[in-house]
Amino acid sequence: MIIDSFIYATFQVLHIIINIYTWIIVITALLSWVNPDPYNPIVQILYKLSYPAYALVRKIPTRIGNIDLAPLIILLALQFLNFFLDSILRSLL
């Protein structure tokens, strides 16, 4: 019973982290349209947090013309991970 509660809490924390990172990717993608001040501390934090995911995805070609599909690929991967963790949690409990 305590182990089930711990597993459930762990999965809930992972779910929250995935949701926060999803919003970071969305905000970073939107910022790329407006050319923000690169010295703004919030912009720097967002870029530093999103850079690892972008670096991983950009190893494959993600551009179609002028459109960069890297944020979409990252968001799809995050949603897949979210659903995968949810299905694992449902099978354990």
HELIX and SHEET records of a PDB file:
HELIX    1   1 ILE A    2  VAL A   34  1                                  33    
HELIX    2   2 PRO A   41  VAL A   57  1                                  17    
HELIX    3   3 ALA A   70  LEU A   92  1                                  23    
SHEET    1   A 2 ARG A  63  ILE A  64  0                                        
SHEET    2   A 2 ILE A  67  ASP A  68 -1                                        
END                                                                             
